[in-house]
């Protein structure tokens, strides 16, 4: 049985599939960048601590290099926060682009369904529509999880920045 509602829903799903998968790939790329940034920051901290211990810097006068160390900490924290901000901006741009594309596709789909409304069977009887709704809800949830992860990382960077500023004072 061919139903215009099923045909429109399938076409909508095909057109939006790339939008959702591209958004997920962009989100995963942002998470990867954030993970690499965190690993690089941790590696730099460990390397600097090892170098300081090897050079015997902790045996010098206790407050001799405190000002320099605080300045370095503030600079690293600012740099880290800037990188997190760039990653967040990249994902936000991808999310905005996907939202605009979905809005356009949804508008086109509603117009197509509206033009043939008298010929369609109710959506409640179309299992294909229900399946598509479930897939779309899952993809939207995934993108929300990615965005929340990036926001939490941005918040941690802001907290670290505030702590670094307080320590420098």
N, CA, C and O of each residue as an XYZ file, in Angstrom:
676
protein
N       0.836     -1.163      0.000
C       0.000      0.000      0.000
C       0.886      1.232      0.000
O       1.746      1.383      0.868
N       0.685      2.105     -0.959
C       1.447      3.342     -1.031
C       0.646      4.457     -0.397
O      -0.470      4.764     -0.817
N       1.224      5.045      0.606
C       0.584      6.161      1.282
C       1.436      7.402      1.062
O       2.647      7.353      1.275
N       0.841      8.507      0.645
C       1.630      9.738      0.486
C       2.323     10.147      1.776
O       3.423     10.697      1.735
N       1.700      9.888      2.920
C       2.322     10.243      4.200
C       3.612      9.458      4.409
O       4.618     10.011      4.853
N       3.575      8.163      4.087
C       4.779      7.337      4.231
C       5.838      7.788      3.248
O       7.014      7.877      3.597
N       5.434      8.070      2.032
C       6.399      8.508      1.019
C       7.045      9.831      1.415
O       8.256      9.997      1.273
N       6.243     10.773      1.911
C       6.790     12.063      2.353
C       7.713     11.868      3.551
O       8.773     12.489      3.635
N       7.305     11.003      4.478
C       8.127     10.762      5.668
C       9.460     10.122      5.298
O      10.503     10.492      5.837
N       9.422      9.169      4.385
C      10.661      8.510      3.954
C      11.573      9.499      3.239
O      12.783      9.505      3.465
N      11.000     10.332      2.381
C      11.812     11.331      1.672
C      12.405     12.325      2.662
O      13.568     12.708      2.534
N      11.621     12.745      3.644
C      12.112     13.660      4.675
C      13.254     13.013      5.452
O      14.276     13.648      5.712
N      13.077     11.758      5.817
C      14.127     11.036      6.536
C      15.410     10.921      5.730
O      16.504     11.068      6.275
N      15.283     10.660      4.447
C      16.466     10.574      3.595
C      17.171     11.923      3.492
O      18.400     11.982      3.523
N      16.405     13.004      3.371
C      17.007     14.334      3.230
C      17.659     14.793      4.532
O      18.665     15.502      4.512
N      17.089     14.390      5.654
C      17.637     14.864      6.931
C      18.695     13.935      7.521
O      19.399     14.317      8.456
N      18.813     12.745      6.993
C      19.797     11.804      7.530
C      21.210     12.390      7.474
O      21.958     12.311      8.449
N      21.567     12.973      6.339
C      22.898     13.574      6.210
C      23.087     14.728      7.182
O      24.182     14.920      7.711
N      22.042     15.491      7.420
C      22.139     16.615      8.359
C      22.495     16.095      9.747
O      23.405     16.612     10.396
N      21.777     15.072     10.200
C      22.029     14.525     11.527
C      23.394     13.841     11.631
O      24.108     14.019     12.619
N      23.749     13.070     10.622
C      25.044     12.389     10.696
C      26.194     13.392     10.637
O      27.196     13.225     11.333
N      26.058     14.432      9.813
C      27.107     15.460      9.776
C      27.223     16.182     11.114
O      28.328     16.486     11.564
N      26.086     16.458     11.749
C      26.117     17.096     13.067
C      26.797     16.191     14.086
O      27.596     16.656     14.899
N      26.487     14.921     14.043
C      27.126     13.991     14.974
C      28.633     13.906     14.715
O      29.425     13.873     15.657
N      29.025     13.873     13.452
C      30.458     13.838     13.128
C      31.158     15.112     13.585
O      32.272     15.061     14.107
N      30.504     16.256     13.387
C      31.075     17.519     13.865
C      31.210     17.501     15.386
O      32.226     17.936     15.927
N      30.188     16.999     16.073
C      30.240     16.914     17.531
C      31.347     15.998     18.008
O      32.052     16.316     18.966
N      31.501     14.871     17.351
C      32.578     13.943     17.722
C      33.950     14.553     17.452
O      34.883     14.344     18.227
N      34.078     15.306     16.360
C      35.347     15.980     16.062
C      35.662     17.008     17.148
O      36.816     17.154     17.553
N      34.641     17.717     17.616
C      34.845     18.689     18.697
C      35.255     17.990     19.992
O      36.149     18.454     20.699
N      34.603     16.886     20.293
C      34.983     16.131     21.495
C      36.413     15.598     21.385
O      37.153     15.579     22.369
N      36.789     15.168     20.189
C      38.149     14.692     19.976
C      39.150     15.825     20.205
O      40.172     15.626     20.862
N      38.860     17.005     19.668
C      39.742     18.152     19.871
C      39.845     18.500     21.349
O      40.930     18.795     21.851
N      38.711     18.463     22.041
C      38.713     18.764     23.464
C      39.538     17.733     24.237
O      40.297     18.090     25.138
N      39.389     16.469     23.886
C      40.187     15.425     24.532
C      41.667     15.599     24.274
O      42.482     15.454     25.185
N      42.023     15.913     23.027
C      43.429     16.139     22.691
C      43.976     17.359     23.432
O      45.120     17.348     23.887
N      43.161     18.413     23.554
C      43.576     19.609     24.285
C      43.830     19.277     25.752
O      44.828     19.709     26.329
N      42.922     18.509     26.351
C      43.090     18.125     27.756
C      44.326     17.252     27.958
O      45.066     17.428     28.926
N      44.546     16.309     27.037
C      45.734     15.461     27.156
C      47.014     16.278     26.988
O      47.989     16.049     27.704
N      47.022     17.219     26.059
C      48.198     18.067     25.857
C      48.467     18.926     27.088
O      49.619     19.107     27.481
N      47.405     19.456     27.696
C      47.569     20.270     28.902
C      48.112     19.429     30.055
O      48.989     19.874     30.794
N      47.594     18.229     30.203
C      48.071     17.344     31.265
C      49.519     16.943     31.031
O      50.324     16.939     31.962
N      49.853     16.603     29.785
C      51.222     16.218     29.450
C      52.187     17.375     29.715
O      53.280     17.162     30.240
N      51.788     18.598     29.356
C      52.643     19.767     29.590
C      52.865     19.977     31.087
O      53.972     20.311     31.508
N      51.828     19.787     31.882
C      51.956     19.956     33.337
C      52.922     18.938     33.926
O      53.781     19.275     34.741
N      52.769     17.687     33.501
C      53.654     16.635     34.015
C      55.102     16.888     33.572
O      56.033     16.738     34.363
N      55.279     17.269     32.313
C      56.621     17.531     31.790
C      57.269     18.694     32.521
O      58.448     18.624     32.868
N      56.516     19.766     32.763
C      57.061     20.920     33.479
C      57.417     20.571     34.914
O      58.445     21.012     35.426
N      56.583     19.790     35.557
C      56.879     19.365     36.933
C      58.132     18.517     36.972
O      58.969     18.670     37.862
N      58.260     17.626     36.010
C      59.458     16.776     35.946
C      60.699     17.630     35.708
O      61.731     17.415     36.344
N      60.605     18.587     34.807
C      61.740     19.463     34.512
C      62.127     20.285     35.736
O      63.311     20.461     36.025
N      61.123     20.787     36.452
C      61.396     21.585     37.652
C      62.086     20.746     38.719
O      63.000     21.222     39.393
N      61.655     19.507     38.872
C      62.283     18.630     39.854
C      63.708     18.268     39.437
O      64.618     18.236     40.264
N      63.886     17.999     38.152
C      65.211     17.634     37.651
C      66.191     18.782     37.758
O      67.373     18.562     38.022
N      65.726     20.003     37.558
C      66.596     21.172     37.599
C      66.823     21.649     39.021
O      67.642     22.539     39.252
N      66.119     21.076     39.966
C      66.291     21.455     41.360
C      65.684     22.797     41.692
O      66.106     23.439     42.654
N      64.722     23.232     40.937
C      64.107     24.539     41.171
C      63.386     24.610     42.515
O      63.195     25.700     43.055
N      62.994     23.486     43.048
C      62.285     23.512     44.322
C      63.244     23.646     45.500
O      62.810     23.857     46.633
N      64.541     23.524     45.241
C      65.532     23.676     46.302
C      65.930     25.136     46.480
O      66.563     25.485     47.477
N      65.572     25.985     45.537
C      65.900     27.407     45.617
C      65.033     28.057     46.685
O      64.220     27.394     47.330
N      65.212     29.339     46.861
C      64.404     30.085     47.830
C      62.923     29.850     47.525
O      62.513     29.885     46.365
N      62.128     29.613     48.557
C      60.750     29.207     48.345
C      59.906     30.162     47.488
O      59.025     29.702     46.761
N      60.147     31.443     47.553
C      59.301     32.391     46.830
C      60.022     33.039     45.660
O      59.524     34.016     45.099
N      61.179     32.520     45.281
C      61.983     33.151     44.230
C      61.263     33.224     42.889
O      61.286     34.273     42.246
N      60.635     32.162     42.456
C      60.011     32.155     41.136
C      58.497     32.108     41.164
O      57.881     31.785     40.148
N      57.876     32.420     42.298
C      56.433     32.308     42.436
C      55.718     33.230     41.444
O      54.746     32.812     40.814
N      56.169     34.445     41.296
C      55.521     35.391     40.381
C      55.574     34.877     38.946
O      54.583     34.949     38.220
N      56.734     34.358     38.540
C      56.857     33.805     37.188
C      55.958     32.596     36.990
O      55.325     32.449     35.944
N      55.903     31.731     37.993
C      55.055     30.543     37.898
C      53.579     30.924     37.805
O      52.825     30.322     37.040
N      53.169     31.928     38.590
C      51.776     32.366     38.534
C      51.454     32.957     37.166
O      50.384     32.709     36.611
N      52.381     33.737     36.629
C      52.158     34.325     35.307
C      52.049     33.232     34.244
O      51.195     33.311     33.360
N      52.901     32.223     34.323
C      52.840     31.113     33.375
C      51.514     30.366     33.503
O      50.913     29.982     32.499
N      51.063     30.162     34.733
C      49.799     29.475     34.970
C      48.643     30.270     34.370
O      47.763     29.700     33.726
N      48.646     31.578     34.580
C      47.585     32.423     34.034
C      47.612     32.359     32.505
O      46.559     32.239     31.879
N      48.788     32.436     31.903
C      48.898     32.387     30.442
C      48.406     31.042     29.899
O      47.674     31.006     28.910
N      48.797     29.954     30.528
C      48.338     28.625     30.078
C      46.826     28.491     30.221
O      46.156     27.941     29.347
N      46.304     28.995     31.323
C      44.864     28.908     31.558
C      44.096     29.734     30.527
O      43.070     29.290     30.013
N      44.588     30.923     30.228
C      43.948     31.759     29.210
C      43.995     31.090     27.841
O      43.019     31.125     27.092
N      45.119     30.487     27.522
C      45.265     29.791     26.247
C      44.302     28.609     26.179
O      43.633     28.400     25.167
N      44.238     27.845     27.255
C      43.327     26.699     27.314
C      41.883     27.163     27.135
O      41.131     26.575     26.357
N      41.501     28.210     27.850
C      40.133     28.723     27.763
C      39.819     29.194     26.342
O      38.704     28.999     25.859
N      40.789     29.809     25.676
C      40.576     30.261     24.304
C      40.344     29.074     23.371
O      39.474     29.121     22.501
N      41.122     28.014     23.555
C      40.941     26.818     22.720
C      39.565     26.182     22.956
O      38.898     25.765     22.009
N      39.151     26.112     24.213
C      37.838     25.546     24.525
C      36.743     26.414     23.907
O      35.755     25.902     23.380
N      36.928     27.724     23.977
C      35.952     28.646     23.383
C      35.855     28.434     21.871
O      34.759     28.471     21.311
N      36.987     28.215     21.211
C      36.994     27.968     19.761
C      36.273     26.657     19.422
O      35.516     26.591     18.454
N      36.514     25.629     20.219
C      35.846     24.343     20.004
C      34.342     24.507     20.198
O      33.551     23.987     19.410
N      33.952     25.221     21.233
C      32.535     25.469     21.491
C      31.902     26.250     20.347
O      30.788     25.940     19.925
N      32.603     27.258     19.845
C      32.089     28.056     18.722
C      31.932     27.196     17.464
O      30.973     27.358     16.709
N      32.878     26.286     17.250
C      32.808     25.402     16.089
C      31.568     24.509     16.179
O      30.852     24.339     15.192
N      31.315     23.941     17.354
C      30.151     23.073     17.492
C      28.854     23.871     17.428
O      27.871     23.415     16.845
N      28.851     25.049     18.019
C      27.654     25.889     17.970
C      27.321     26.257     16.527
O      26.151     26.267     16.145
N      28.342     26.559     15.721
C      28.116     26.872     14.305
C      27.539     25.655     13.577
O      26.618     25.793     12.771
N      28.076     24.467     13.859
C      27.562     23.248     13.233
C      26.116     22.989     13.656
O      25.287     22.580     12.844
N      25.829     23.229     14.919
C      24.476     23.031     15.433
C      23.506     24.025     14.796
O      22.387     23.657     14.437
N      23.922     25.256     14.657
C      23.085     26.277     14.026
C      22.815     25.928     12.567
O      21.686     26.039     12.089
N      23.864     25.504     11.865
C      23.713     25.127     10.455
C      22.738     23.949     10.319
O      21.869     23.951      9.448
N      22.893     22.953     11.183
C      21.999     21.793     11.133
C      20.568     22.210     11.459
O      19.626     21.734     10.824
N      20.397     23.088     12.435
C      19.066     23.551     12.800
C      18.388     24.285     11.651
O      17.197     24.100     11.396
N      19.157     25.115     10.964
C      18.590     25.838      9.813
C      18.199     24.870      8.700
O      17.134     24.998      8.096
N      19.062     23.914      8.441
C      18.765     22.930      7.396
C      17.539     22.103      7.752
O      16.697     21.836      6.895
N      17.435     21.700      9.003
C      16.271     20.918      9.435
C      14.995     21.748      9.363
O      13.943     21.241      8.974
N      15.083     23.011      9.733
C      13.910     23.882      9.664
C      13.430     24.006      8.212
O      12.231     23.964      7.937
N      14.383     24.159      7.295
C      14.020     24.236      5.873
C      13.374     22.935      5.397
O      12.348     22.955      4.717
N      13.976     21.820      5.754
C      13.433     20.524      5.342
C      12.059     20.280      5.962
O      11.152     19.773      5.302
N      11.917     20.641      7.225
C      10.625     20.446      7.891
C       9.559     21.305      7.216
O       8.442     20.841      6.986
N       9.901     22.559      6.897
C       8.950     23.432      6.208
C       8.538     22.859      4.868
O       7.358     22.872      4.518
N       9.505     22.357      4.118
C       9.198     21.749      2.816
C       8.332     20.510      2.993
O       7.413     20.276      2.209
N       8.619     19.719      4.015
C       7.845     18.506      4.261
C       6.411     18.841      4.661
O       5.468     18.200      4.198
N       6.250     19.840      5.516
C       4.900     20.233      5.933
C       4.122     20.737      4.720
O       2.938     20.434      4.568
N       4.791     21.510      3.854
C       4.111     22.013      2.651
C       3.680     20.855      1.757
O       2.575     20.872      1.215
N       4.535     19.858      1.598
C       4.190     18.697      0.767
C       3.039     17.916      1.377
O       2.117     17.503      0.673
N       3.094     17.717      2.682
C       2.014     16.982      3.341
C       0.709     17.773      3.283
O      -0.364     17.201      3.089
N       0.807     19.089      3.452
C      -0.388     19.929      3.416
C      -1.056     19.927      2.055
O      -2.281     19.997      1.954
N      -0.246     19.845      1.008
C      -0.827     19.876     -0.335
C      -1.602     18.595     -0.647
O      -2.504     18.617     -1.484
N      -1.278     17.509     -0.009
C      -1.978     16.247     -0.279
C      -2.700     15.732      0.941
O      -2.910     14.526      1.075
N      -3.091     16.635      1.847
C      -3.675     16.227      3.126
C      -4.912     15.346      2.976
O      -5.063     14.386      3.732
N      -5.786     15.634      2.042
C      -6.999     14.846      1.890
C      -6.740     13.439      1.391
O      -7.613     12.577      1.491
N      -5.539     13.191      0.849
C      -5.222     11.889      0.279
C      -4.452     10.990      1.232
O      -4.200      9.827      0.916
N      -4.077     11.507      2.384
C      -3.211     10.739      3.279
C      -4.019      9.997      4.329
O      -5.142     10.365      4.672
N      -3.405      8.951      4.816
C      -3.984      8.234      5.943
C      -3.403      8.850      7.208
O      -2.329      9.449      7.145
N      -4.053      8.730      8.329
C      -3.551      9.338      9.567
C      -2.162      8.802      9.924
O      -1.849      7.637      9.679
N      -1.350      9.667     10.500
C       0.011      9.268     10.873
C       0.013      8.169     11.934
O       0.922      7.339     11.961
N      -0.983      8.155     12.796
C      -0.978      7.186     13.878
C      -0.977      5.747     13.369
O      -0.567      4.835     14.088
N      -1.425      5.542     12.156
C      -1.447      4.181     11.634
C      -0.179      3.854     10.844
O       0.001      2.713     10.418
N       0.683      4.816     10.646
C       1.918      4.588      9.882
C       3.066      4.211     10.816
O       3.580      5.065     11.539
N       3.459      2.985     10.809
C       4.571      2.577     11.667
C       5.884      3.174     11.180
O       6.800      3.372     11.978
N       5.994      3.466      9.888
C       7.221      4.078      9.361
C       7.428      5.456      9.961
O       8.556      5.825     10.286
N       6.356      6.223     10.114
C       6.471      7.554     10.704
C       6.922      7.449     12.157
O       7.770      8.222     12.602
N       6.365      6.508     12.890
C       6.769      6.315     14.281
C       8.234      5.935     14.396
O       8.937      6.409     15.288
N       8.691      5.079     13.495
C      10.107      4.697     13.507
C      10.990      5.890     13.194
O      12.036      6.070     13.818
N      10.575      6.714     12.225
C      11.364      7.893     11.877
C      11.415      8.863     13.051
O      12.464      9.444     13.328
N      10.297      9.042     13.742
C      10.287      9.920     14.903
C      11.257      9.425     15.967
O      11.966     10.220     16.583
N      11.290      8.129     16.181
C      12.194      7.555     17.175
C      13.656      7.783     16.798
O      14.466      8.136     17.655
N      13.997      7.586     15.535
C      15.370      7.808     15.071
C      15.751      9.277     15.216
O      16.849      9.597     15.672
N      14.845     10.165     14.827
C      15.129     11.595     14.934
C      15.313     12.005     16.393
O      16.221     12.778     16.700
N      14.482     11.508     17.286
C      14.598     11.833     18.704
C      15.937     11.351     19.251
O      16.564     12.039     20.056
N      16.370     10.186     18.822
C      17.655      9.642     19.255
C      18.815     10.506     18.763
O      19.752     10.777     19.514
N      18.753     10.931     17.520
C      19.818     11.767     16.964
C      19.861     13.129     17.643
O      20.942     13.650     17.919
N      18.703     13.706     17.912
C      18.658     14.998     18.602
C      19.223     14.851     20.007
O      19.966     15.715     20.470
N      18.880     13.774     20.681
C      19.425     13.535     22.017
C      20.945     13.419     21.971
O      21.634     13.965     22.832
N      21.469     12.717     20.978
C      22.921     12.573     20.842
C      23.588     13.920     20.653
O      24.626     14.188     21.258
N      23.011     14.765     19.829
C      23.605     16.079     19.609
C      23.537     16.924     20.871
O      24.452     17.704     21.136
N      22.474     16.786     21.654
C      22.366     17.515     22.916
C      23.430     17.053     23.908
O      23.987     17.870     24.641
N      23.714     15.768     23.937
C      24.745     15.240     24.826
C      26.105     15.812     24.447
O      26.877     16.202     25.324
N      26.407     15.865     23.159
C      27.674     16.423     22.701
C      27.771     17.891     23.094
O      28.809     18.331     23.588
N      26.710     18.650     22.883
C      26.727     20.073     23.208
C      26.886     20.274     24.715
O      27.631     21.157     25.139
N      26.203     19.474     25.525
C      26.345     19.583     26.974
C      27.771     19.282     27.420
O      28.280     19.939     28.328
N      28.423     18.307     26.803
C      29.806     17.982     27.140
C      30.729     19.157     26.858
O      31.611     19.472     27.657
N      30.521     19.796     25.725
C      31.360     20.950     25.378
C      31.083     22.112     26.327
O      32.013     22.813     26.726
N      29.824     22.326     26.694
C      29.500     23.397     27.633
C      30.129     23.142     29.000
O      30.627     24.068     29.640
N      30.106     21.887     29.444
C      30.741     21.565     30.736
C      32.228     21.833     30.679
O      32.799     22.363     31.631
N      32.867     21.473     29.571
C      34.299     21.727     29.430
C      34.570     23.225     29.411
O      35.559     23.679     29.987
N      33.711     23.996     28.761
C      33.853     25.454     28.751
C      33.712     26.001     30.162
O      34.449     26.902     30.562
N      32.772     25.460     30.910
C      32.582     25.884     32.294
C      33.782     25.567     33.158
O      34.163     26.368     34.011
N      34.392     24.390     32.945
C      35.593     24.035     33.694
C      36.729     24.975     33.360
O      37.499     25.356     34.242
N      36.845     25.357     32.096
C      37.895     26.286     31.696
C      37.669     27.638     32.352
O      38.625     28.281     32.787
N      36.422     28.075     32.428
C      36.114     29.346     33.085
C      36.433     29.300     34.558
O      36.947     30.273     35.111
N      36.134     28.169     35.217
C      36.450     28.000     36.630
C      37.960     28.009     36.841
O      38.456     28.618     37.789
N      38.684     27.336     35.959
C      40.145     27.319     36.055
C      40.700     28.713     35.848
O      41.656     29.104     36.518
N      40.121     29.462     34.940
C      40.559     30.824     34.668
C      40.327     31.700     35.883
O      41.201     32.482     36.255
N      39.162     31.584     36.509
C      38.861     32.361     37.702
C      39.813     31.996     38.828
O      40.295     32.875     39.543
N      40.089     30.709     38.994
C      41.018     30.253     40.025
C      42.422     30.793     39.772
O      43.116     31.201     40.703
N      42.832     30.792     38.509
C      44.155     31.290     38.161
C      44.249     32.791     38.419
O      45.269     33.280     38.906
N      43.193     33.513     38.093
C      43.176     34.949     38.357
C      43.229     35.224     39.850
O      43.938     36.126     40.295
N      42.476     34.444     40.630
C      42.489     34.615     42.083
C      43.864     34.293     42.652
O      44.319     34.968     43.576
N      44.529     33.283     42.123
C      45.851     32.895     42.612
C      46.883     33.954     42.265
O      47.838     34.163     43.013
N      46.695     34.626     41.129
C      47.664     35.625     40.694
C      47.561     36.906     41.535
O      48.504     37.695     41.595
N      46.404     37.100     42.183
C      46.205     38.339     42.972
C      46.848     38.292     44.296
O      46.763     39.256     45.057
